[in-house]
Amino acid sequence: FGAPEPDATAVEAYYKDHERPFMAPEYRAINYVTMSADELAKNVSIPDEKLREEYEARKADFEVPETREVEQFILDNKESAERAEALLKQGKDFAQVSKETAKIAPISLGAVSRPMLESQAPELANAVFGLAQPGVTAPVETPFGWHILRVTKIVPGRRVPFEQVRAELAKFLAREQAVDQIYQIVNKFEDDLAAGTSLDDAAAKYGLKAVKVPSVDAAGRDAKGQPVADLPKSPEFLRTAFATDVGRDSRLVEYGTDGYFVIHVDGSTPAAVRPLDQVRAQVVEAWKNEKRDEAAKARAQAIVERVRGGADLAGVVAGEKGLRVTLPAPFTREAAEPAQGLTPQLSALLFEAKKGDVVMAPSPEGYVVGKLRDVRPGDPAADP
């Protein structure tokens, strides 16, 4: 539906009668400090000898086990396995012997290490890793049958060199050291604030940065409605900012992994209705939407009255531009199909109606009119 342009009087009247949608939320001016092990770790330098000590202490972590590329086929009985072994010893192709004896192509196990294979079948691990070089094993029996395996490639085990893991070790040890440091800083920081030190001075004392935010609402937006950048990603942050009294420091709050923040609330701007000049466009659009809704409701009500008076719904709609009649498939109370216009509100009204009744209900697009064509009673015997 189209809507006329409201005059100044209508805009002002609507604005006065509908203040809540045009309220500006409470804004707070805050100053906050964050401290985290990850940030501290960036400035921690670990001596080379410590890195090498850690490397030796954790050398098992850097051992890459030998791997072997393996394929196999499985036979049902010992006789078939022995026949396959004999054919292989005659020099026949592994894949061909598999098809002749097991009736299938070989199955690739990929690159496996001894621990990996032992966890699945120790017997196979012993056979595969018992070969001194690539080749074919003797038949091996497991609960699944008789296996013949071929090793096509051997990749020797090795230890990852120190230089390749130096950065990883440095990051690990730096964070460990930073975790120890942050707990010391947190305790001293709290003591300083409790003694009356300002947030700015306490931050400077420990090399931390105090961040000022001139205005932020409870959803993290500034006075222009834009998200405030780089706020700590914790649901507790804004809750704490709005739960702390103006002029006071919050408690020290833990967030993330070994991270903390503390907030000083510098000021508060209470929630208030925005001046009409700031929201005139929104007020005009809201007024138009209300008029469109009123027109749609009146149009729907007129259709209902005509059909209740005996007119055919399809005939009434045929003369209405942009409207059409749909015939939804039978539906239950819980399974009305929104795509067919069967909104929850309309469905509820239809299940209260009698056959032939006409009802109307709001929908996301406006209003929907429905006429109850038939009722099919439930049959408890059909569903034990």
C-alpha positions in Angstrom: 0.0 0.0 0.0 1.2 3.5 -0.7 1.0 6.1 2.0 0.6 9.9 1.8 3.3 12.2 3.1 2.4 13.4 6.7 2.2 17.1 7.4 4.3 18.7 10.2 1.4 18.4 12.7 1.0 14.7 12.1 4.7 14.1 12.4 4.9 16.0 15.7 1.8 14.2 17.1 3.2 10.8 16.2 6.6 11.6 17.7 4.9 12.6 21.0 2.7 9.5 21.1 5.5 7.1 20.2 8.6 8.3 22.1 10.0 4.8 23.0 11.2 3.8 19.5 13.1 7.1 19.2 15.0 6.9 22.5 18.7 7.2 22.6 20.1 4.6 25.0 22.3 5.4 28.0 25.9 6.1 27.0 28.9 5.7 29.2 32.3 7.3 29.0 34.8 4.8 30.2 38.5 4.3 30.6 39.8 0.7 30.7 42.9 -1.3 30.9 43.4 -4.9 29.7 46.2 -7.3 30.5 46.7 -10.7 29.1 49.4 -13.4 29.0 49.3 -13.4 25.2 50.1 -9.7 25.1 52.8 -10.0 27.8 54.4 -12.9 25.9 55.0 -10.7 22.9 57.6 -8.8 24.9 59.3 -11.8 26.6 62.6 -13.0 25.2 63.9 -16.5 25.9 67.6 -17.1 26.0 68.9 -19.6 23.4 70.3 -22.0 26.2 66.8 -22.2 27.7 65.3 -23.1 24.3 67.9 -25.8 23.8 67.2 -27.2 27.4 63.5 -27.3 26.6 64.2 -29.0 23.2 66.2 -31.8 25.0 63.7 -32.2 27.7 60.9 -32.7 25.1 62.9 -34.4 22.4 60.3 -37.3 22.3 57.8 -34.7 21.1 59.9 -34.0 18.1 60.5 -37.6 17.0 58.9 -38.4 13.7 58.4 -42.2 13.5 59.3 -44.3 10.5 56.3 -44.8 8.2 55.7 -47.4 5.5 53.4 -47.3 2.5 51.3 -50.5 2.8 48.7 -52.3 0.7 47.0 -55.6 1.4 44.4 -58.2 0.4 42.6 -60.6 2.7 41.7 -64.2 2.1 39.2 -66.5 3.7 41.4 -69.5 4.6 44.9 -70.7 5.0 44.8 -72.7 1.8 44.0 -69.6 -0.3 46.7 -67.7 1.5 49.3 -70.3 0.8 48.3 -70.4 -2.9 48.6 -66.6 -3.1 52.0 -66.7 -1.4 53.3 -69.3 -3.9 52.1 -67.2 -6.8 53.9 -64.2 -5.5 57.1 -66.1 -5.0 56.9 -67.1 -8.7 57.1 -63.4 -9.4 53.4 -62.7 -10.3 52.1 -59.2 -9.9 50.6 -58.4 -6.4 47.4 -56.9 -7.8 46.9 -59.8 -10.2 47.4 -62.4 -7.4 44.9 -60.4 -5.3 42.2 -60.6 -8.0 42.9 -64.3 -8.7 42.8 -65.5 -5.1 40.8 -62.9 -3.1 38.6 -61.8 -6.0 39.2 -58.1 -5.2 41.9 -55.4 -5.9 44.4 -54.7 -3.1 43.4 -52.2 -0.4 45.8 -49.4 0.4 46.5 -48.7 4.0 48.4 -45.6 3.1 51.5 -44.4 5.1 51.4 -46.1 8.6 53.7 -45.9 11.6 54.3 -48.9 13.8 52.4 -47.4 16.8 49.5 -46.6 14.4 49.3 -50.2 13.1 49.9 -51.8 16.4 46.8 -50.0 17.8 44.8 -51.7 15.1 46.4 -55.1 14.7 49.8 -56.0 16.4 50.2 -59.1 14.2 50.2 -56.9 11.0 52.6 -54.4 12.6 55.1 -57.1 13.3 54.9 -58.4 9.8 55.1 -55.0 8.1 57.9 -53.6 10.2 59.8 -56.9 10.2 60.7 -56.4 6.5 64.2 -55.0 6.1 63.2 -53.4 2.8 60.1 -52.9 0.6 58.5 -56.3 -0.2 55.7 -58.7 0.5 55.0 -60.4 3.9 54.2 -64.0 4.5 50.5 -64.6 5.2 49.3 -63.2 8.6 46.2 -64.5 10.4 43.9 -62.1 12.3 40.3 -62.3 13.3 39.4 -60.8 9.9 41.1 -63.5 7.9 44.5 -64.1 6.3 46.4 -61.0 5.2 49.1 -60.6 2.7 50.7 -57.2 2.8 53.1 -55.4 0.5 55.4 -52.5 1.6 56.0 -50.2 -1.3 57.9 -47.4 0.4 59.8 -46.9 3.6 60.3 -43.4 5.1 62.9 -43.5 7.9 62.1 -41.9 11.2 63.8 -38.7 12.2 64.0 -36.0 14.9 62.8 -32.5 13.9 65.9 -30.3 14.1 66.1 -27.7 16.8 66.1 -24.8 14.3 62.7 -25.9 12.9 61.0 -25.8 16.3 62.9 -22.9 17.8 60.0 -20.4 17.2 57.5 -22.9 18.6 59.6 -23.4 21.7 60.1 -19.7 22.1 56.4 -19.0 21.9 55.6 -21.8 24.4 58.2 -20.7 27.0 57.3 -17.0 26.6 53.7 -17.6 27.3 54.5 -19.8 30.3 56.7 -17.0 31.7 54.0 -14.4 30.8 51.4 -16.4 32.8 53.6 -16.2 35.9 54.1 -12.5 35.4 50.5 -11.6 34.8 49.4 -13.1 38.2 52.0 -11.0 39.9 51.0 -7.8 38.0 47.3 -8.5 38.6 47.8 -8.7 42.4 49.9 -5.5 42.5 47.6 -3.7 40.2 44.6 -4.4 42.4 46.6 -3.3 45.5 47.5 0.0 43.8 43.9 0.7 42.8 42.7 -0.1 46.3 45.2 2.3 47.7 43.7 5.1 45.6 46.1 5.1 42.6 44.3 6.3 39.4 43.7 3.8 36.6 46.0 5.8 34.3 48.8 5.9 36.8 48.6 2.3 37.7 48.6 1.4 34.0 51.7 3.5 33.3 53.5 1.9 36.3 53.2 -1.6 34.7 53.7 -0.5 31.1 50.0 -1.1 30.3 47.8 1.1 28.1 44.7 2.8 29.4 42.1 3.2 26.6 39.5 6.0 26.7 36.1 5.5 25.1 34.1 8.8 25.0 30.7 7.1 24.6 29.4 3.5 24.3 26.0 2.0 24.8 25.2 -1.4 26.2 25.4 -2.9 22.8 28.9 -1.6 22.1 27.9 1.2 19.7 29.0 4.8 19.9 26.8 7.9 19.8 26.6 7.7 16.0 25.4 4.1 16.1 28.8 2.6 15.0 30.4 -0.3 16.8 33.3 0.8 19.1 36.4 -0.8 17.8 38.7 -3.2 19.7 36.6 -3.6 22.9 37.6 -6.8 24.8 35.7 -9.7 23.4 33.9 -10.7 26.5 30.2 -10.5 27.3 31.2 -9.4 30.8 32.9 -6.2 29.5 29.9 -4.1 28.7 27.9 -5.6 31.5 30.6 -4.5 33.9 30.8 -1.0 32.3 27.1 -0.5 33.0 27.0 -2.1 36.4 29.8 0.1 37.8 29.0 3.4 39.5 30.1 6.6 37.8 33.4 7.7 39.1 34.4 4.3 40.3 36.7 1.5 39.2 35.2 -1.9 38.5 36.5 -5.1 40.0 39.3 -6.8 38.0 37.4 -9.2 35.7 39.0 -12.3 34.1 38.3 -13.0 30.5 39.5 -15.3 27.7 42.5 -17.3 28.6 44.7 -15.7 31.3 43.3 -12.2 30.5 41.9 -9.4 32.7 40.3 -6.1 32.4 39.3 -3.2 34.8 37.1 -0.3 33.9 36.8 3.2 35.3 33.5 4.9 34.5 34.1 8.5 33.8 30.5 9.6 33.1 27.0 8.6 32.0 24.5 10.1 29.6 21.1 8.9 30.6 18.7 7.4 28.1 16.6 10.2 26.5 14.3 10.8 23.6 16.2 12.1 20.6 15.2 15.5 19.3 12.7 15.4 16.5 15.1 17.0 14.1 17.5 14.1 14.5 14.9 11.4 13.9 12.4 13.1 11.6 13.0 10.7 8.7 12.4 7.7 11.0 9.3 9.2 12.4 7.9 9.9 9.0 8.6 6.3 7.9 7.0 4.9 11.1 3.9 7.1 10.5 3.7 5.8 6.9 4.1 2.2 8.1 1.2 2.6 10.6 -1.0 4.0 7.8 -0.1 1.2 5.5 -0.9 -1.3 8.3 -4.3 0.4 8.9 -5.1 0.3 5.2 -4.2 -3.4 4.9 -6.2 -4.3 8.0 -9.3 -2.4 6.7 -8.9 -4.1 3.3 -8.7 -7.5 4.9 -11.6 -6.8 7.2 -13.7 -5.7 4.2 -13.0 -9.0 2.4 -13.9 -11.0 5.5 -17.2 -9.1 5.8 -18.1 -9.7 2.1 -17.3 -13.5 2.4 -19.3 -13.8 5.6 -22.2 -12.1 3.8 -22.2 -14.9 1.3 -19.7 -13.8 -1.4 -17.2 -16.3 -2.8 -13.7 -15.7 -1.6 -12.1 -16.4 -5.0 -14.6 -14.0 -6.6 -14.0 -11.3 -4.1 -10.2 -11.6 -4.5 -10.5 -11.7 -8.3 -11.4 -8.0 -8.3 -8.6 -7.0 -5.9 -5.3 -6.1 -7.5 -2.3 -8.0 -6.2 -4.2 -10.6 -4.3 -4.6 -14.3 -4.9 -6.3 -17.4 -3.3 -4.2 -20.4 -2.4 -5.5 -23.8 -1.4 -3.0 -25.2 1.1 -2.8 -29.0 1.6 -4.4 -30.2 4.8 -2.3 -29.3 7.8 -2.2 -30.1 11.6 -2.1 -27.6 14.4 1.7 -27.9 14.7 2.6 -28.2 11.0 1.1 -25.2 9.3 3.2 -24.1 6.3 4.3 -20.4 6.5 5.1 -20.4 2.8 1.4 -20.9 2.1 0.4 -17.9 4.3 -0.5 -20.1 7.2 1.0 -18.0 10.0 0.9 -19.3 13.6 -1.8 -16.7 14.3 -4.0 -17.7 11.4 -3.5 -21.4 12.1 -4.6 -20.9 15.7 -7.7 -19.1 14.6 -8.6 -21.7 12.0 -8.3 -24.5 14.6 -10.9 -22.5 16.8 -13.2 -22.0 13.8 -16.0 -24.1 12.4 -16.3 -25.3 8.8 -17.1 -22.3 6.5 -15.9 -19.7 9.0 -13.7 -16.8 7.7 -10.9 -15.3 9.8 -8.1 -12.9 9.4 -4.7 -12.5 11.1 -1.5 -10.4 10.8 1.3 -11.7 8.7 4.9 -10.4 8.0 3.5 -8.8 4.8 0.4 -7.3 6.3 -2.8 -9.4 6.9 -4.0 -12.8 5.6 -7.6 -13.9 5.3 -8.5 -17.6 5.6 -11.7 -19.6 5.1 -12.0 -23.0 6.7 -12.9 -25.4 3.9 -12.9 -28.7 5.8 -12.1 -30.4 9.1 -10.7 -33.9 9.3 -10.9 -35.3 12.8 -7.9 -37.0 14.3 -7.9 -40.8 14.4 -6.2 -42.1 17.5 -6.3 -45.7 16.2 -4.2 -44.8 13.2 -1.2 -43.9 15.5 -0.7 -46.2 18.5 
